[in-house]
Each structure stands twice: as structure tokens, then as C-alpha cells.
């Protein structure tokens, strides 16, 4: 997997998945950015961080809020494309859940 850096220092997994935090999304909170990012994909915290430029610590805070609202779900545990370690793949799109258990229940 190729990780790209743009002119603003944001990293992404290629142009089609690029999402920048600052200039392009000044009106969105980090929670909304994370929610939107995960609507059409699954990703780990590290993958979200690299793609959005949001620090992992901030992702954890937003993740907890979304979990409490039943808006964030764990789809599977698999090897992360960034860290190379087994991690939880998350989504905010119920169509990816299938018979999986949400993070709130697990």
C-alpha cells in the first residue's frame, strides 16, 4: 500500500481516499470527519489517523462519543495496513456490520 503526502503534510492512502482536516473541512468537527470517513469503508484507528491527519488520541475520544451514540461499530479484527498489527476495523455504516457485534456490546 502506498501512503502519499500532499502539500499540506496530510497523509492518505491514495487520492481516492484522501480527506484533509484543516483548510478543506473547517466547519466539521473531528468527530464528524471520522464519522463521514467511515461511512463508505472500514478502517483501523491508525488508518483513520493517516488518512485524515487527526491524531490517534483525538480519534479515541471521538470514537468513544460515536460508540455511546451507537454510531460506530467494529466489523472485524484483522491486520492493520498501517501498523501491521492485528486491530479492530471500524465503520459507521450499518451495511458493513452484518451479524457483527457493535463495540458497545463487545
N, C-alpha and C positions, 0 to 999 in steps of 0.2 A: 504494500500500500504506500502510495506517495503522499507525503504531507507537504503542503505548499505554504509559503508565507507571502502575504500581499504587501503593498507599500506601507501599510499602517502597522505592520508587525503581527497581524492576526494570522493564525494558522488555520488550515482547513484540510479536509480530505479530498480535495479536488474542487474545481469550480462549481459543480452542480450541488455540492453540499455546503458551500460557503455561507456563513452567516456571521456578520460582524456586529459587535456590540455598540460601539460608541457613535460615530457620526451617522451611520446608516439607520440606527434604531434609538434615537434619543428619547422618544416618547414611551418606549417599552421598558418595563422593569425587567430585571434579570429573570424573575420567575416566569414572566410572560414569554421571554425569549426561549427559555428552556422548554416551556410547555409547547410553544409553536415548533421548535426544532424537533421535538419528539412526536409530533402529530403524524408524520409520514415515514417514520423509521424507528428502529430500536438502536440504543447506544448505551455504553457504559459512562460512568462519571468522567473518566479520562477522555473518552471520545468526545463527549459534550464539551469539555473544557477546551480541547484542542480546536474544535470546530467553531466555537462561539467566542473564545477568548475570555470566558468567565472563569475565575479561579475555582479550583475544586472545592475549597472551603465554602465559597458562596453557593456553589451548586448543591452542596449538602444541606444548607439552610433552606434553599428554595425547594429542594426535593422533599424535605420534611413537611413543608406547608402544603405541597401538592398531594402528598400521601394522606395528610389529615383531611383533605377535601375529597378524597377518593378520585383524584385526577391523574395519579401516577401509578404505574403498575410494573412489576417485574415480570418479564416474559420468559427469561431463561438465565441460566448461569453457563457461561462459555468463556473462551479465551478472548480477552480484550485485544483489539487491533493496535492499541497504543502501548499498553503496559506489558502485554504478552502473558499476563496472569489471568487466572480464572476470576470472573467478575460478573455482577448482575447486569443484564441487558434490560433497559427500561424503555417504556413508551407511555404516551398519554392518549394513544388511540386504542379504544376498546377492540377494534377489529383484529389487533395483533395479539390479544390476550388468549383467545380460545378457551381452553379449560384450565389455564394457569391461575394461580392464586395471587391476589394483589399483595403488595408489600405490607399493607396494613394487617393482613391476616397471616403473613408469614414471618 
